[in-house]
Amino acid sequence: MGNWAALHSHDHPAAPVRDPDAPTRQLLVVTGGQVQLQRCQLYATHWVPVIEAHHVCPESWWAHLGVPDASPLATVCPNCHMATHVAIDARIKGQDASLLPPRCLRLAAQAFTIAAASGLTPALTL
């Protein structure tokens, strides 16, 4: 997660703006010159201008094993994305992450479930 994608915005009638070459996929939607809010997948009432594609099980864990990434994606806001990575790292370090958003904690827990089922070794993500 060290490289953040450049956010590209183009005023297009209805098409989402995507940067397919970005290491972290971010999405900003602008229609008719107006930035549109999008829902963070973790919270139904959490509407934000930018969402990011988050690999539920970190890409680096798959790469370390040398196998293709088979992780599902979640579309989350940058804050929930970072909180999820903080939760993953806190679990590895044995830190108390209970103050983080509950759904970010659950998404982080899913990473460990997928890792265990896939023979992956969890490692720090930040």
C-alpha positions, 0 to 999 in steps of 0.5 A: 500500500505504499504507492497511492494511486493518482486520482484522475477526474474527467467530466463525463456524462455518466461514466465512472473515472478509473485509473486502470494502471494505478496500484490502488484503484480509486474511483471518482465519479463526476457527472455534468461537472458535479462530483457524485457521492458513492457509498462505502461498501461497509456502511450503508449511510457512509457516502463519500466522493472517492472509493477504493478497491480493497483486496480483502486478503492483501495482495502482498500475501499472495505475492509472497507465496507466488500464486495469483491473487484470488481475493475478493474485492471490497469498495470502501472509502479511503478511511475504511480502507486504511482502518482495515489495514491498521486492523490487520497490522494490529492483529499481527502485532497483538495490539488492541484495535477495538476502537476501530470501526467494527466493520473494518475489524470484520473485513480485516478478520476475513483476510485472516480466514482467507489466508488460513484457507489458502495457505498464506502467511499474514504479514504487515501491510503498512 
